[in-house]
Amino acid sequence: MKLHAINTGLFKLDGGAMFGVVPKSLWNNKNKADENNMCTWALRCLLIEFNNKLILVDNGIGNKQDAKFFSHYYLSATSSVESELNKLGFTSADVTDVLLTHLHFDHCGGSVLLSANGKLELAFKNAKYWSNSVHWEWAIQPNAREKASFLKENIFPIQESGQLNFIDEGQKWYDGIEIYYSNGHTEGMMIPIIDTGLGKIAFCADLIPSSWHVPLPWIMAYDMKPLITLKEKSDFLQKAIEEDIRLMFEHDPIHELASIVKNEKGQITITSFDSIANL
């Protein structure tokens, strides 16, 4: 089994939204805001090679939105999923599975492309796309607060293609990959935990979007149910310690991977950082 970080660029989000109730005097020392209070974040995805499968976990914002949309997020895309795959000797046609942790635009926008003739088409034509029935229904009938994150052009073409599949809670997926379900950020978010044979890696999606979000109170204002997130983070981090799971961060602009421990005060702390390329 081989794991690869797929970097699709950087974007900006409001620091207050990303750090919730944590005071700016604390978080601004971690990820310094610009004059508009915007902080820089990664759009990092994960590629898994194993058992003749090529599994892509999330795929960034994509490039089909208009200039006005992108102007809100200051997207700096120095690479794309396709260019990153090419560096590894693959193309989008080689991807067998696309696991979407959830359907917010910064996680699934690269699923669908705008073709030269102006039609929407799937970026990974030979792949099965994976969500779950709970989250899918949540996304296609969104609440007013979350509606701006669920874009129809990212979602409905997957269903119309016939390539949509569900992994519902309690179902097993592929050997070596456990799916951990979370409902605080959004209903039915999926976090894959991959057993590499040399240790476990969790792709934390938006449960723990960066290394700065490891402390329990550091919860995004974007989360629909922050108290649920608090409980889920506590349970998940305890599981990570007990099973020696390293955390991979989707939005951390600096660090890809971290190991954690519980100190003598019972606090979860990061002991070291690493890169997927070093595994």
C-alpha positions in Angstrom: 0.0 0.0 0.0 1.3 3.5 -0.9 -0.2 6.8 0.2 0.4 10.2 -1.6 -0.6 13.7 -0.7 -2.4 15.4 -3.6 -2.0 19.2 -3.3 -4.5 21.2 -5.3 -3.5 24.7 -4.2 -4.3 27.1 -1.4 -7.3 29.2 -0.6 -8.4 31.7 2.1 -11.1 31.6 4.7 -12.1 34.0 7.4 -10.0 33.3 10.5 -12.8 33.8 12.9 -15.0 31.3 11.0 -12.2 28.8 11.0 -11.3 29.1 14.7 -14.8 29.7 16.2 -14.8 30.9 19.8 -11.1 30.9 20.1 -9.8 34.5 20.5 -7.9 36.0 17.6 -5.1 36.8 20.1 -4.5 33.1 20.3 -5.1 31.8 16.7 -3.4 34.7 14.9 -0.1 33.5 16.3 -0.8 30.1 14.6 -2.1 31.2 11.2 -1.7 34.9 10.7 -4.6 36.7 9.1 -4.3 39.3 6.4 -5.8 42.8 6.4 -9.2 41.3 5.6 -9.0 38.7 8.5 -8.5 35.9 6.0 -6.1 33.0 6.7 -4.5 30.7 4.1 -5.4 27.0 4.0 -4.5 24.0 2.0 -6.6 22.0 -0.3 -4.9 18.6 0.3 -6.3 15.3 -0.8 -5.1 11.7 -0.4 -4.3 9.1 -3.0 -4.2 5.4 -1.9 -2.7 2.7 -4.1 -3.5 -0.8 -3.1 -4.9 -4.1 -4.3 -5.1 -2.9 -8.0 -7.1 0.1 -6.8 -6.3 3.8 -7.0 -8.5 5.6 -4.5 -8.7 9.4 -4.3 -10.0 10.9 -1.1 -11.6 14.3 -1.8 -10.5 16.4 -4.8 -10.4 20.1 -3.9 -12.5 23.0 -5.3 -11.9 22.3 -9.0 -11.9 25.0 -11.6 -15.4 25.3 -13.1 -16.7 28.1 -10.9 -16.7 31.7 -12.2 -14.3 34.5 -11.3 -16.7 36.0 -8.9 -16.9 32.8 -6.9 -13.2 32.3 -6.8 -12.6 36.0 -5.8 -14.3 35.2 -2.4 -11.7 32.5 -1.6 -8.4 33.9 -3.1 -7.7 30.6 -4.7 -4.1 30.1 -5.7 -4.0 26.8 -7.6 -0.4 26.1 -8.5 -1.3 22.5 -9.2 -4.4 20.3 -9.9 -5.5 16.8 -9.2 -4.6 15.9 -12.8 -1.1 17.4 -12.7 -0.4 15.8 -9.3 -1.6 12.4 -10.6 0.7 12.9 -13.7 3.7 13.4 -11.4 3.0 10.0 -9.9 2.6 8.3 -13.4 -1.2 8.3 -13.4 -4.1 10.1 -15.1 -7.6 10.7 -13.9 -8.7 7.7 -16.0 -6.7 5.4 -13.7 -8.6 6.4 -10.5 -10.9 3.5 -9.6 -12.6 5.1 -6.6 -13.4 8.6 -5.3 -14.2 8.7 -1.6 -15.9 12.0 -0.8 -15.6 12.8 2.9 -18.5 15.2 2.5 -20.0 17.3 -0.3 -18.9 20.8 0.7 -17.5 22.6 -2.4 -13.9 22.6 -1.2 -13.9 18.8 -0.8 -15.8 17.7 -3.9 -15.6 20.5 -6.5 -13.0 18.6 -8.5 -15.4 15.7 -9.0 -17.1 17.4 -11.9 -15.5 19.4 -14.8 -16.8 21.9 -17.3 -16.0 20.4 -20.7 -14.9 22.4 -23.8 -18.5 22.3 -25.1 -19.8 23.8 -21.8 -21.3 20.6 -20.4 -20.7 19.2 -16.9 -18.9 15.8 -16.9 -17.2 13.7 -14.3 -13.5 14.2 -13.9 -12.9 10.5 -13.1 -14.8 8.7 -15.8 -13.8 5.2 -14.7 -14.3 5.6 -11.0 -17.0 4.7 -8.5 -17.9 7.8 -6.4 -18.6 7.1 -2.8 -20.8 9.0 -0.3 -23.4 7.7 2.1 -27.2 7.9 2.0 -27.5 10.1 5.1 -25.1 12.7 3.9 -26.4 12.6 0.4 -29.9 13.5 1.5 -28.5 16.2 3.8 -26.7 17.7 0.8 -29.4 17.7 -1.8 -31.9 19.2 0.7 -29.6 21.5 2.5 -30.5 23.8 5.4 -30.3 27.5 4.9 -27.1 27.9 6.8 -25.2 25.3 4.9 -26.8 25.7 1.5 -23.9 27.9 0.1 -21.5 25.0 0.7 -23.5 22.4 -1.3 -23.3 23.4 -5.0 -25.7 21.5 -7.3 -23.2 21.4 -10.1 -20.8 19.5 -7.8 -23.4 16.9 -6.7 -26.1 16.1 -9.2 -23.9 15.1 -12.1 -22.5 12.3 -10.0 -25.9 10.9 -9.4 -26.9 11.3 -13.0 -23.8 9.5 -14.2 -24.8 6.2 -12.5 -21.4 6.1 -10.8 -22.7 7.1 -7.3 -22.4 4.5 -4.6 -23.1 4.6 -0.8 -21.1 3.3 2.2 -23.6 3.5 5.0 -22.6 3.3 8.7 -22.2 -0.2 9.8 -21.2 -1.4 6.3 -17.6 -2.5 5.6 -15.8 -1.0 2.6 -12.4 -2.2 1.4 -10.1 -4.3 3.6 -7.6 -2.1 5.4 -9.8 1.0 5.3 -12.2 1.8 8.2 -14.8 4.6 7.8 -15.4 6.7 10.8 -18.6 8.7 10.7 -19.0 12.2 12.2 -22.0 14.5 12.4 -20.9 17.7 14.1 -19.4 19.5 11.1 -22.1 18.2 8.8 -24.4 15.2 8.9 -22.7 12.0 7.8 -19.1 13.1 7.2 -16.8 10.2 6.5 -13.2 9.9 7.8 -11.1 7.1 6.3 -8.6 5.3 8.6 -6.1 3.5 6.5 -4.1 0.6 7.8 -0.9 0.8 5.8 0.6 -2.3 7.3 3.2 0.0 9.0 0.7 1.9 11.1 -2.6 3.7 10.7 -3.3 7.1 9.1 -6.6 9.0 9.5 -7.6 11.5 6.8 -9.3 13.9 9.2 -11.4 16.0 6.8 -13.2 18.8 8.7 -13.4 17.1 12.0 -9.8 18.2 12.6 -9.0 20.4 9.6 -5.5 21.4 10.7 -2.9 20.7 13.4 -4.1 23.8 15.2 -7.6 22.2 15.6 -6.3 19.3 17.7 -7.2 20.9 21.0 -10.8 20.1 21.9 -12.2 23.7 22.1 -10.7 24.7 18.7 -13.8 24.1 16.6 -14.8 25.9 13.5 -17.8 28.2 13.4 -18.7 26.4 10.2 -19.7 23.3 12.2 -23.5 22.8 12.3 -23.4 21.1 15.7 -20.3 22.3 17.6 -21.1 20.5 20.8 -21.4 17.2 18.8 -18.1 18.0 17.2 -16.6 18.5 20.7 -17.7 15.0 21.7 -16.7 13.4 18.4 -13.2 15.0 18.6 -12.7 13.7 22.1 -13.8 10.2 21.1 -11.8 10.2 17.9 -8.6 11.5 19.5 -8.9 8.8 22.2 -9.3 6.2 19.5 -6.2 7.6 17.7 -4.1 7.4 20.9 -5.3 3.8 21.7 -4.7 2.6 18.1 -1.6 4.7 17.4 -3.3 6.5 14.5 -1.5 9.4 12.9 -3.6 12.3 11.8 -3.5 13.7 8.2 -4.7 17.3 7.8 -6.7 18.4 4.7 -6.4 22.1 5.3 -3.2 22.7 7.2 -1.0 24.9 5.0 2.2 23.7 6.6 1.9 20.2 8.1 0.5 17.1 6.5 0.8 14.5 9.2 1.1 14.5 13.0 1.5 12.0 15.8 -0.3 12.7 19.1 -0.2 11.6 22.8 -2.1 12.3 25.9 0.1 14.1 28.5 0.1 13.8 32.2 -2.6 16.5 32.5 -4.9 14.5 30.2 -4.4 16.9 27.3 -4.0 15.8 23.7 -0.7 17.1 22.3 1.2 16.7 19.1 4.6 15.0 19.5 5.9 15.2 15.9 5.1 16.2 12.4 5.9 14.2 9.2 5.1 13.9 5.5 3.2 11.2 3.7 6.2 11.0 1.3 8.4 9.7 4.2 6.2 6.7 5.0 
